[in-house]
Amino acid sequence: MRVAVVHDWLTGWRGGERVLEQILLLYPDADLFTLIHLQGSVPASLESRRIRVSPLSRLPGVGRYYRALLPLFPWAIRRFDLSSYDLVISCSHAVAKSVRTGPDTVHVSYCLTPMRYIWDQADAYLGRGLRRALVTPLVRALRRFDRATSGPDDVTAFIAISSTVRDRIARAYERDACVVYPPVDTDAVTHAAASCDVPGPFYLLVGGFVPYKREALAIDAFRGLDRSLVVAGDGPLRERLEVGAPDNVHFVGRVPDAELHALYRDCRALIYPQEEDFGIIAVEAQAAGSPVIAYRGGGALDTVRVPEGGEFFEAHTTASLRAAIDRFEAREADFDGAELRGCAQGFSIPQFRQQFARTLEKLLDAEAG
């Protein structure tokens, strides 16, 4: 069986690339296709493969501006003709699922999310007012393309990474999807031996410092409280938020994985104010034995099981988050680290590989049958 795997772009080592790595381990002989590949941006497990790229990848300095090439992505992805393959697996959050396949090709799209810039987070990415008005024709064209390449003739079946993404697929494409949770290296977190140099007790926030991560909400919620919040991570908004933060909020920047795992282990709870497609961080905290105080939405609905996993807050307000912290502290002694670690194992790498392979086997059997 000839197998091809398609990924939107290889420009860094993030959650989508970790998923891709595991898919390729299941299909080690698969050919890999991507719009743009920046040499050295991903580990050797991916760099060592033969990677086939679109013409966009050959543009000078493309790593600095590739996101601005969004209007060209539909043209570029359709340049790949994978009609000679028996099975195509697209690992998609943009246009990878829109690749051309043949009538006899089984195309399974592992959907990280429908293209968020044009669907559920258009305001966050594109803004409002004049800027939004200027890009509205592009958004409409991309939506038409996205829908037109999402029917059964193009995508045999969708697999979603969470219940939230399954619902987005239904709204955007009017297609059903099953759910297979993405892989989280829970063992690496659970067995971390590094020490934590941060004096406790403290709550933990792990930020990417972009608007939808809502670090500002968490920081404001701790303003005036007699609790400590440690903020790990880096990103575009970090400097502004750090300058205006109260004294009980401490920024440690981007830390190595071993140190992050120690912070997970030693914190009172992870503060998780964002609405994610899935959300690896919430799983990692539980793998370290720590509960999560999360916004009730997105992937947290799948990964944080209240009451044993933590607390939810209902609205993106400081009052709602503070109330959840108070509820957590009222029963903090009842949380069981072993139980939390056991819940996290449901999202482990072996679980993903087993469930993904089993799901594809059923889909292939159904198509052959």
Contacts in CASP RR format, 6 or more apart in sequence:
PFRMAT RR
TARGET T0000
AUTHOR 0000-0000-0000
METHOD contacts of the structure
MODEL  1
MRVAVVHDWLTGWRGGERVLEQILLLYPDADLFTLIHLQGSVPASLESRR
IRVSPLSRLPGVGRYYRALLPLFPWAIRRFDLSSYDLVISCSHAVAKSVR
TGPDTVHVSYCLTPMRYIWDQADAYLGRGLRRALVTPLVRALRRFDRATS
GPDDVTAFIAISSTVRDRIARAYERDACVVYPPVDTDAVTHAAASCDVPG
PFYLLVGGFVPYKREALAIDAFRGLDRSLVVAGDGPLRERLEVGAPDNVH
FVGRVPDAELHALYRDCRALIYPQEEDFGIIAVEAQAAGSPVIAYRGGGA
LDTVRVPEGGEFFEAHTTASLRAAIDRFEAREADFDGAELRGCAQGFSIP
QFRQQFARTLEKLLDAEAG
1 86 0 8 1.000
1 87 0 8 1.000
2 31 0 8 1.000
2 84 0 8 1.000
2 85 0 8 1.000
2 86 0 8 1.000
2 87 0 8 1.000
3 27 0 8 1.000
3 29 0 8 1.000
3 30 0 8 1.000
3 31 0 8 1.000
3 85 0 8 1.000
3 86 0 8 1.000
3 87 0 8 1.000
3 88 0 8 1.000
3 89 0 8 1.000
4 30 0 8 1.000
4 31 0 8 1.000
4 32 0 8 1.000
4 33 0 8 1.000
4 82 0 8 1.000
4 85 0 8 1.000
4 87 0 8 1.000
4 88 0 8 1.000
4 89 0 8 1.000
5 20 0 8 1.000
5 23 0 8 1.000
5 24 0 8 1.000
5 27 0 8 1.000
5 30 0 8 1.000
5 31 0 8 1.000
5 32 0 8 1.000
5 33 0 8 1.000
5 88 0 8 1.000
5 89 0 8 1.000
5 90 0 8 1.000
5 91 0 8 1.000
6 32 0 8 1.000
6 33 0 8 1.000
6 34 0 8 1.000
6 77 0 8 1.000
6 80 0 8 1.000
6 82 0 8 1.000
6 88 0 8 1.000
6 89 0 8 1.000
6 90 0 8 1.000
6 91 0 8 1.000
6 92 0 8 1.000
6 96 0 8 1.000
6 97 0 8 1.000
6 99 0 8 1.000
7 16 0 8 1.000
7 17 0 8 1.000
7 20 0 8 1.000
7 32 0 8 1.000
7 33 0 8 1.000
7 34 0 8 1.000
7 90 0 8 1.000
7 91 0 8 1.000
7 92 0 8 1.000
7 96 0 8 1.000
8 34 0 8 1.000
8 35 0 8 1.000
8 91 0 8 1.000
8 92 0 8 1.000
8 93 0 8 1.000
8 94 0 8 1.000
8 95 0 8 1.000
8 96 0 8 1.000
9 34 0 8 1.000
9 35 0 8 1.000
9 36 0 8 1.000
9 37 0 8 1.000
9 66 0 8 1.000
9 94 0 8 1.000
10 17 0 8 1.000
10 34 0 8 1.000
10 36 0 8 1.000
10 37 0 8 1.000
10 38 0 8 1.000
10 41 0 8 1.000
10 42 0 8 1.000
10 46 0 8 1.000
10 51 0 8 1.000
11 36 0 8 1.000
11 37 0 8 1.000
11 38 0 8 1.000
11 41 0 8 1.000
11 63 0 8 1.000
11 66 0 8 1.000
12 38 0 8 1.000
12 41 0 8 1.000
12 42 0 8 1.000
13 41 0 8 1.000
13 42 0 8 1.000
13 43 0 8 1.000
15 182 0 8 1.000
15 280 0 8 1.000
16 91 0 8 1.000
16 93 0 8 1.000
16 112 0 8 1.000
16 182 0 8 1.000
17 42 0 8 1.000
17 46 0 8 1.000
18 182 0 8 1.000
18 183 0 8 1.000
18 185 0 8 1.000
19 91 0 8 1.000
19 110 0 8 1.000
19 112 0 8 1.000
19 161 0 8 1.000
19 182 0 8 1.000
19 183 0 8 1.000
20 46 0 8 1.000
20 91 0 8 1.000
21 43 0 8 1.000
21 45 0 8 1.000
21 46 0 8 1.000
22 183 0 8 1.000
22 349 0 8 1.000
22 352 0 8 1.000
22 353 0 8 1.000
22 356 0 8 1.000
23 89 0 8 1.000
23 91 0 8 1.000
23 110 0 8 1.000
23 356 0 8 1.000
24 30 0 8 1.000
24 32 0 8 1.000
24 45 0 8 1.000
24 46 0 8 1.000
24 49 0 8 1.000
25 45 0 8 1.000
25 353 0 8 1.000
26 353 0 8 1.000
26 356 0 8 1.000
26 357 0 8 1.000
27 89 0 8 1.000
30 89 0 8 1.000
31 50 0 8 1.000
31 52 0 8 1.000
31 85 0 8 1.000
32 46 0 8 1.000
32 49 0 8 1.000
32 50 0 8 1.000
32 51 0 8 1.000
32 52 0 8 1.000
33 51 0 8 1.000
33 52 0 8 1.000
33 53 0 8 1.000
33 80 0 8 1.000
33 82 0 8 1.000
33 99 0 8 1.000
34 51 0 8 1.000
34 52 0 8 1.000
34 53 0 8 1.000
34 54 0 8 1.000
34 57 0 8 1.000
34 96 0 8 1.000
35 53 0 8 1.000
35 54 0 8 1.000
35 56 0 8 1.000
35 57 0 8 1.000
35 66 0 8 1.000
35 73 0 8 1.000
35 76 0 8 1.000
35 77 0 8 1.000
35 95 0 8 1.000
35 96 0 8 1.000
36 53 0 8 1.000
36 54 0 8 1.000
36 56 0 8 1.000
36 57 0 8 1.000
36 62 0 8 1.000
36 63 0 8 1.000
36 66 0 8 1.000
37 51 0 8 1.000
37 53 0 8 1.000
37 57 0 8 1.000
38 62 0 8 1.000
38 63 0 8 1.000
39 47 0 8 1.000
40 47 0 8 1.000
52 80 0 8 1.000
54 76 0 8 1.000
54 77 0 8 1.000
54 79 0 8 1.000
54 80 0 8 1.000
55 76 0 8 1.000
55 79 0 8 1.000
56 62 0 8 1.000
56 66 0 8 1.000
56 69 0 8 1.000
56 72 0 8 1.000
56 73 0 8 1.000
56 76 0 8 1.000
59 69 0 8 1.000
62 69 0 8 1.000
69 76 0 8 1.000
70 117 0 8 1.000
70 138 0 8 1.000
70 142 0 8 1.000
71 138 0 8 1.000
71 142 0 8 1.000
73 94 0 8 1.000
73 95 0 8 1.000
74 95 0 8 1.000
74 98 0 8 1.000
74 142 0 8 1.000
74 145 0 8 1.000
76 95 0 8 1.000
77 95 0 8 1.000
77 96 0 8 1.000
77 98 0 8 1.000
77 99 0 8 1.000
78 98 0 8 1.000
78 99 0 8 1.000
78 100 0 8 1.000
80 99 0 8 1.000
80 100 0 8 1.000
81 100 0 8 1.000
82 88 0 8 1.000
82 99 0 8 1.000
82 100 0 8 1.000
82 101 0 8 1.000
82 102 0 8 1.000
82 105 0 8 1.000
83 100 0 8 1.000
83 101 0 8 1.000
83 102 0 8 1.000
83 103 0 8 1.000
83 105 0 8 1.000
85 101 0 8 1.000
85 105 0 8 1.000
86 104 0 8 1.000
86 105 0 8 1.000
86 106 0 8 1.000
87 105 0 8 1.000
87 106 0 8 1.000
87 107 0 8 1.000
87 108 0 8 1.000
87 360 0 8 1.000
87 364 0 8 1.000
88 99 0 8 1.000
88 101 0 8 1.000
88 105 0 8 1.000
88 106 0 8 1.000
88 107 0 8 1.000
88 108 0 8 1.000
89 107 0 8 1.000
89 108 0 8 1.000
89 109 0 8 1.000
89 110 0 8 1.000
89 360 0 8 1.000
90 96 0 8 1.000
90 97 0 8 1.000
90 99 0 8 1.000
90 107 0 8 1.000
90 108 0 8 1.000
90 109 0 8 1.000
90 110 0 8 1.000
90 155 0 8 1.000
91 110 0 8 1.000
91 112 0 8 1.000
92 109 0 8 1.000
92 110 0 8 1.000
92 111 0 8 1.000
92 112 0 8 1.000
93 111 0 8 1.000
93 112 0 8 1.000
93 113 0 8 1.000
93 115 0 8 1.000
93 116 0 8 1.000
93 277 0 8 1.000
94 115 0 8 1.000
95 115 0 8 1.000
95 146 0 8 1.000
96 109 0 8 1.000
97 107 0 8 1.000
97 109 0 8 1.000
97 111 0 8 1.000
97 149 0 8 1.000
97 150 0 8 1.000
97 154 0 8 1.000
97 155 0 8 1.000
98 145 0 8 1.000
98 146 0 8 1.000
98 149 0 8 1.000
98 150 0 8 1.000
98 154 0 8 1.000
99 107 0 8 1.000
101 107 0 8 1.000
101 154 0 8 1.000
103 153 0 8 1.000
105 156 0 8 1.000
106 156 0 8 1.000
106 363 0 8 1.000
106 364 0 8 1.000
106 367 0 8 1.000
107 154 0 8 1.000
107 155 0 8 1.000
107 156 0 8 1.000
108 155 0 8 1.000
108 156 0 8 1.000
108 157 0 8 1.000
108 158 0 8 1.000
108 159 0 8 1.000
108 360 0 8 1.000
108 363 0 8 1.000
109 155 0 8 1.000
109 157 0 8 1.000
109 158 0 8 1.000
109 159 0 8 1.000
110 159 0 8 1.000
110 161 0 8 1.000
110 180 0 8 1.000
110 356 0 8 1.000
111 158 0 8 1.000
111 159 0 8 1.000
111 160 0 8 1.000
111 161 0 8 1.000
111 165 0 8 1.000
111 169 0 8 1.000
111 177 0 8 1.000
112 161 0 8 1.000
112 165 0 8 1.000
112 182 0 8 1.000
112 277 0 8 1.000
112 278 0 8 1.000
113 120 0 8 1.000
113 161 0 8 1.000
113 165 0 8 1.000
113 168 0 8 1.000
113 277 0 8 1.000
114 120 0 8 1.000
114 146 0 8 1.000
114 165 0 8 1.000
114 168 0 8 1.000
114 169 0 8 1.000
114 172 0 8 1.000
114 173 0 8 1.000
115 142 0 8 1.000
115 146 0 8 1.000
116 122 0 8 1.000
116 125 0 8 1.000
116 277 0 8 1.000
117 125 0 8 1.000
117 126 0 8 1.000
117 139 0 8 1.000
117 142 0 8 1.000
118 139 0 8 1.000
118 142 0 8 1.000
118 143 0 8 1.000
118 146 0 8 1.000
119 143 0 8 1.000
119 168 0 8 1.000
119 171 0 8 1.000
119 172 0 8 1.000
120 168 0 8 1.000
121 212 0 8 1.000
122 132 0 8 1.000
122 139 0 8 1.000
123 132 0 8 1.000
124 211 0 8 1.000
124 212 0 8 1.000
126 132 0 8 1.000
126 135 0 8 1.000
126 139 0 8 1.000
146 172 0 8 1.000
146 173 0 8 1.000
147 172 0 8 1.000
147 173 0 8 1.000
149 155 0 8 1.000
150 172 0 8 1.000
150 173 0 8 1.000
150 175 0 8 1.000
151 173 0 8 1.000
151 175 0 8 1.000
155 175 0 8 1.000
156 363 0 8 1.000
156 367 0 8 1.000
157 177 0 8 1.000
157 178 0 8 1.000
157 363 0 8 1.000
158 169 0 8 1.000
158 173 0 8 1.000
158 175 0 8 1.000
158 176 0 8 1.000
158 177 0 8 1.000
158 178 0 8 1.000
159 177 0 8 1.000
159 178 0 8 1.000
159 179 0 8 1.000
159 180 0 8 1.000
159 356 0 8 1.000
159 359 0 8 1.000
160 166 0 8 1.000
160 168 0 8 1.000
160 169 0 8 1.000
160 177 0 8 1.000
160 178 0 8 1.000
160 179 0 8 1.000
160 180 0 8 1.000
161 179 0 8 1.000
161 180 0 8 1.000
161 181 0 8 1.000
161 182 0 8 1.000
161 277 0 8 1.000
161 278 0 8 1.000
162 179 0 8 1.000
162 181 0 8 1.000
162 277 0 8 1.000
162 278 0 8 1.000
162 298 0 8 1.000
162 299 0 8 1.000
162 301 0 8 1.000
162 302 0 8 1.000
162 303 0 8 1.000
163 179 0 8 1.000
163 299 0 8 1.000
163 301 0 8 1.000
163 302 0 8 1.000
164 277 0 8 1.000
164 278 0 8 1.000
164 297 0 8 1.000
164 298 0 8 1.000
164 299 0 8 1.000
164 301 0 8 1.000
164 302 0 8 1.000
165 177 0 8 1.000
165 179 0 8 1.000
165 277 0 8 1.000
165 278 0 8 1.000
166 177 0 8 1.000
166 178 0 8 1.000
166 179 0 8 1.000
169 175 0 8 1.000
169 176 0 8 1.000
169 177 0 8 1.000
170 176 0 8 1.000
170 177 0 8 1.000
178 359 0 8 1.000
179 302 0 8 1.000
180 352 0 8 1.000
180 355 0 8 1.000
180 356 0 8 1.000
180 359 0 8 1.000
181 278 0 8 1.000
181 302 0 8 1.000
181 303 0 8 1.000
181 346 0 8 1.000
181 347 0 8 1.000
181 351 0 8 1.000
181 352 0 8 1.000
181 355 0 8 1.000
182 278 0 8 1.000
182 280 0 8 1.000
182 347 0 8 1.000
182 352 0 8 1.000
183 347 0 8 1.000
183 348 0 8 1.000
183 349 0 8 1.000
183 351 0 8 1.000
183 352 0 8 1.000
183 353 0 8 1.000
184 280 0 8 1.000
184 283 0 8 1.000
184 284 0 8 1.000
184 287 0 8 1.000
184 344 0 8 1.000
184 347 0 8 1.000
184 348 0 8 1.000
184 349 0 8 1.000
185 348 0 8 1.000
185 349 0 8 1.000
186 283 0 8 1.000
186 284 0 8 1.000
186 287 0 8 1.000
186 341 0 8 1.000
186 344 0 8 1.000
186 345 0 8 1.000
186 346 0 8 1.000
186 347 0 8 1.000
186 348 0 8 1.000
186 349 0 8 1.000
187 287 0 8 1.000
187 348 0 8 1.000
187 349 0 8 1.000
188 257 0 8 1.000
188 261 0 8 1.000
189 261 0 8 1.000
189 264 0 8 1.000
189 284 0 8 1.000
189 287 0 8 1.000
189 288 0 8 1.000
189 344 0 8 1.000
190 287 0 8 1.000
190 288 0 8 1.000
190 289 0 8 1.000
190 341 0 8 1.000
190 344 0 8 1.000
192 258 0 8 1.000
192 261 0 8 1.000
192 262 0 8 1.000
192 264 0 8 1.000
192 265 0 8 1.000
192 288 0 8 1.000
193 258 0 8 1.000
194 258 0 8 1.000
194 259 0 8 1.000
194 261 0 8 1.000
194 262 0 8 1.000
195 262 0 8 1.000
196 259 0 8 1.000
196 262 0 8 1.000
196 263 0 8 1.000
196 265 0 8 1.000
196 266 0 8 1.000
198 230 0 8 1.000
198 250 0 8 1.000
198 252 0 8 1.000
198 263 0 8 1.000
198 266 0 8 1.000
200 228 0 8 1.000
200 266 0 8 1.000
201 227 0 8 1.000
201 228 0 8 1.000
201 268 0 8 1.000
202 227 0 8 1.000
202 228 0 8 1.000
202 229 0 8 1.000
202 230 0 8 1.000
202 250 0 8 1.000
202 266 0 8 1.000
202 267 0 8 1.000
202 268 0 8 1.000
203 222 0 8 1.000
203 227 0 8 1.000
203 228 0 8 1.000
203 229 0 8 1.000
203 230 0 8 1.000
203 267 0 8 1.000
203 268 0 8 1.000
203 269 0 8 1.000
203 270 0 8 1.000
203 271 0 8 1.000
203 293 0 8 1.000
203 325 0 8 1.000
204 229 0 8 1.000
204 230 0 8 1.000
204 232 0 8 1.000
204 263 0 8 1.000
204 264 0 8 1.000
204 267 0 8 1.000
204 269 0 8 1.000
204 270 0 8 1.000
204 271 0 8 1.000
204 285 0 8 1.000
204 290 0 8 1.000
205 215 0 8 1.000
205 218 0 8 1.000
205 219 0 8 1.000
205 229 0 8 1.000
205 230 0 8 1.000
205 231 0 8 1.000
205 232 0 8 1.000
205 270 0 8 1.000
205 271 0 8 1.000
205 273 0 8 1.000
206 231 0 8 1.000
206 232 0 8 1.000
206 233 0 8 1.000
206 260 0 8 1.000
206 270 0 8 1.000
206 281 0 8 1.000
207 213 0 8 1.000
207 215 0 8 1.000
207 231 0 8 1.000
207 232 0 8 1.000
207 233 0 8 1.000
207 234 0 8 1.000
207 235 0 8 1.000
208 215 0 8 1.000
208 233 0 8 1.000
208 234 0 8 1.000
208 235 0 8 1.000
208 238 0 8 1.000
209 215 0 8 1.000
209 233 0 8 1.000
209 234 0 8 1.000
209 235 0 8 1.000
209 236 0 8 1.000
209 237 0 8 1.000
209 238 0 8 1.000
209 241 0 8 1.000
210 235 0 8 1.000
210 236 0 8 1.000
210 237 0 8 1.000
211 237 0 8 1.000
212 274 0 8 1.000
212 275 0 8 1.000
213 273 0 8 1.000
213 274 0 8 1.000
214 273 0 8 1.000
214 274 0 8 1.000
214 295 0 8 1.000
214 316 0 8 1.000
215 231 0 8 1.000
215 237 0 8 1.000
215 241 0 8 1.000
215 273 0 8 1.000
216 237 0 8 1.000
216 241 0 8 1.000
217 273 0 8 1.000
217 316 0 8 1.000
217 317 0 8 1.000
217 318 0 8 1.000
217 321 0 8 1.000
218 229 0 8 1.000
218 271 0 8 1.000
218 273 0 8 1.000
218 321 0 8 1.000
219 229 0 8 1.000
219 231 0 8 1.000
219 241 0 8 1.000
219 245 0 8 1.000
219 246 0 8 1.000
219 249 0 8 1.000
220 318 0 8 1.000
221 271 0 8 1.000
221 318 0 8 1.000
221 321 0 8 1.000
221 322 0 8 1.000
221 325 0 8 1.000
222 229 0 8 1.000
222 246 0 8 1.000
222 248 0 8 1.000
222 249 0 8 1.000
223 246 0 8 1.000
223 249 0 8 1.000
223 318 0 8 1.000
224 246 0 8 1.000
224 248 0 8 1.000
225 248 0 8 1.000
225 322 0 8 1.000
225 325 0 8 1.000
226 248 0 8 1.000
227 248 0 8 1.000
227 325 0 8 1.000
228 248 0 8 1.000
228 249 0 8 1.000
228 250 0 8 1.000
229 248 0 8 1.000
229 249 0 8 1.000
229 250 0 8 1.000
229 271 0 8 1.000
230 250 0 8 1.000
230 252 0 8 1.000
230 263 0 8 1.000
230 267 0 8 1.000
231 242 0 8 1.000
231 245 0 8 1.000
231 249 0 8 1.000
231 250 0 8 1.000
231 251 0 8 1.000
231 252 0 8 1.000
231 253 0 8 1.000
232 252 0 8 1.000
232 253 0 8 1.000
232 254 0 8 1.000
232 255 0 8 1.000
232 260 0 8 1.000
232 263 0 8 1.000
233 252 0 8 1.000
233 253 0 8 1.000
233 254 0 8 1.000
233 255 0 8 1.000
234 253 0 8 1.000
234 254 0 8 1.000
238 251 0 8 1.000
238 253 0 8 1.000
242 251 0 8 1.000
245 251 0 8 1.000
252 263 0 8 1.000
255 263 0 8 1.000
260 284 0 8 1.000
261 284 0 8 1.000
261 288 0 8 1.000
264 270 0 8 1.000
264 284 0 8 1.000
264 285 0 8 1.000
264 287 0 8 1.000
264 288 0 8 1.000
264 289 0 8 1.000
264 290 0 8 1.000
265 288 0 8 1.000
265 289 0 8 1.000
265 290 0 8 1.000
267 285 0 8 1.000
267 290 0 8 1.000
268 290 0 8 1.000
268 332 0 8 1.000
269 285 0 8 1.000
269 290 0 8 1.000
269 291 0 8 1.000
269 292 0 8 1.000
269 293 0 8 1.000
269 310 0 8 1.000
269 311 0 8 1.000
269 328 0 8 1.000
269 332 0 8 1.000
270 281 0 8 1.000
270 282 0 8 1.000
270 285 0 8 1.000
270 290 0 8 1.000
270 291 0 8 1.000
270 292 0 8 1.000
270 293 0 8 1.000
270 294 0 8 1.000
271 293 0 8 1.000
271 321 0 8 1.000
272 281 0 8 1.000
272 282 0 8 1.000
272 285 0 8 1.000
272 292 0 8 1.000
272 293 0 8 1.000
272 294 0 8 1.000
272 295 0 8 1.000
272 300 0 8 1.000
272 304 0 8 1.000
273 294 0 8 1.000
273 295 0 8 1.000
273 316 0 8 1.000
273 321 0 8 1.000
274 295 0 8 1.000
275 295 0 8 1.000
275 297 0 8 1.000
275 298 0 8 1.000
275 299 0 8 1.000
275 300 0 8 1.000
276 282 0 8 1.000
276 298 0 8 1.000
276 299 0 8 1.000
276 300 0 8 1.000
277 298 0 8 1.000
277 299 0 8 1.000
278 299 0 8 1.000
278 302 0 8 1.000
278 303 0 8 1.000
279 299 0 8 1.000
279 300 0 8 1.000
279 303 0 8 1.000
282 292 0 8 1.000
282 294 0 8 1.000
282 299 0 8 1.000
282 300 0 8 1.000
282 303 0 8 1.000
282 304 0 8 1.000
283 303 0 8 1.000
283 344 0 8 1.000
283 347 0 8 1.000
284 344 0 8 1.000
285 291 0 8 1.000
285 292 0 8 1.000
286 292 0 8 1.000
286 303 0 8 1.000
286 304 0 8 1.000
286 309 0 8 1.000
286 340 0 8 1.000
286 341 0 8 1.000
286 342 0 8 1.000
286 343 0 8 1.000
286 344 0 8 1.000
287 340 0 8 1.000
287 341 0 8 1.000
287 344 0 8 1.000
287 345 0 8 1.000
288 341 0 8 1.000
289 337 0 8 1.000
289 338 0 8 1.000
289 340 0 8 1.000
289 341 0 8 1.000
289 344 0 8 1.000
290 337 0 8 1.000
290 340 0 8 1.000
291 309 0 8 1.000
291 310 0 8 1.000
291 311 0 8 1.000
291 328 0 8 1.000
291 335 0 8 1.000
291 340 0 8 1.000
292 300 0 8 1.000
292 304 0 8 1.000
292 309 0 8 1.000
292 310 0 8 1.000
292 311 0 8 1.000
293 310 0 8 1.000
293 311 0 8 1.000
293 312 0 8 1.000
293 313 0 8 1.000
293 321 0 8 1.000
293 324 0 8 1.000
293 325 0 8 1.000
293 328 0 8 1.000
294 300 0 8 1.000
294 304 0 8 1.000
294 310 0 8 1.000
294 311 0 8 1.000
294 312 0 8 1.000
294 313 0 8 1.000
295 312 0 8 1.000
295 313 0 8 1.000
295 316 0 8 1.000
296 312 0 8 1.000
296 313 0 8 1.000
296 314 0 8 1.000
300 312 0 8 1.000
303 347 0 8 1.000
304 310 0 8 1.000
304 312 0 8 1.000
305 343 0 8 1.000
306 312 0 8 1.000
307 331 0 8 1.000
308 335 0 8 1.000
308 336 0 8 1.000
308 339 0 8 1.000
308 340 0 8 1.000
308 343 0 8 1.000
309 335 0 8 1.000
309 339 0 8 1.000
309 340 0 8 1.000
309 343 0 8 1.000
310 328 0 8 1.000
310 335 0 8 1.000
311 324 0 8 1.000
311 325 0 8 1.000
311 327 0 8 1.000
311 328 0 8 1.000
312 324 0 8 1.000
313 320 0 8 1.000
313 321 0 8 1.000
313 323 0 8 1.000
313 324 0 8 1.000
314 320 0 8 1.000
345 351 0 8 1.000
END
